[in-house]
């Protein structure tokens, strides 16, 4: 629980709000001179998500308030910007974040949590140290 709301509750709220994001950001997907749709570069869009996270880190590191919303912490606003960019990307490329989120939460609920299992899942069992036999 975080401030009385479960992680699942936060995610569901954001995913629901994210359904409106593509229309709100429609201007990012159109040529400013012709109004015609443009092809967006996936790598550039993912880097923009990353830059928002980097700005959040800078806000935390320096304990800053936001310059555009001065009543809010910079990290909070930059995390919101990250969500905006994630929802825009997902909407623009037809990703089902809500479905993926639900499936991933179900998987995580059943997945083993040992550090060894996490290493095996991430890198393959060949990287795990062998246990000496007795």
WOJOGI-V252767 format. One record per residue. D_CENTER is the distance of its C-alpha to the mean C-alpha in Angstrom with 2 decimals. Layout:
BEGIN
D_CENTER
D_CENTER
END
This chain:
BEGIN
19.32
17.86
20.34
21.73
18.64
17.26
13.67
14.28
15.62
12.74
10.34
13.24
13.89
10.57
10.77
14.38
13.91
11.53
14.59
16.37
14.00
15.62
19.00
18.14
16.96
19.73
21.46
18.91
20.02
23.74
26.33
27.43
31.07
31.47
28.79
28.31
24.98
23.64
21.84
18.53
17.79
14.67
14.84
15.24
12.31
9.95
12.02
11.56
7.80
9.19
12.02
10.35
9.16
12.75
14.20
12.74
14.38
17.49
17.69
17.66
20.06
22.44
21.99
21.79
21.76
20.10
22.59
21.86
21.41
23.73
23.79
20.14
18.78
17.12
14.16
13.62
13.91
11.73
8.77
9.89
10.17
6.63
6.05
9.27
8.56
5.82
8.51
11.18
10.44
10.28
13.35
15.09
15.09
15.67
12.83
13.25
9.91
12.26
14.52
12.19
10.72
14.40
15.65
13.34
14.31
17.87
17.80
16.56
19.30
21.89
20.87
23.11
21.72
24.30
23.38
25.73
24.07
20.61
22.31
24.11
21.07
19.30
22.45
25.18
28.11
30.23
28.47
29.35
32.47
35.42
37.11
40.79
43.08
45.75
END
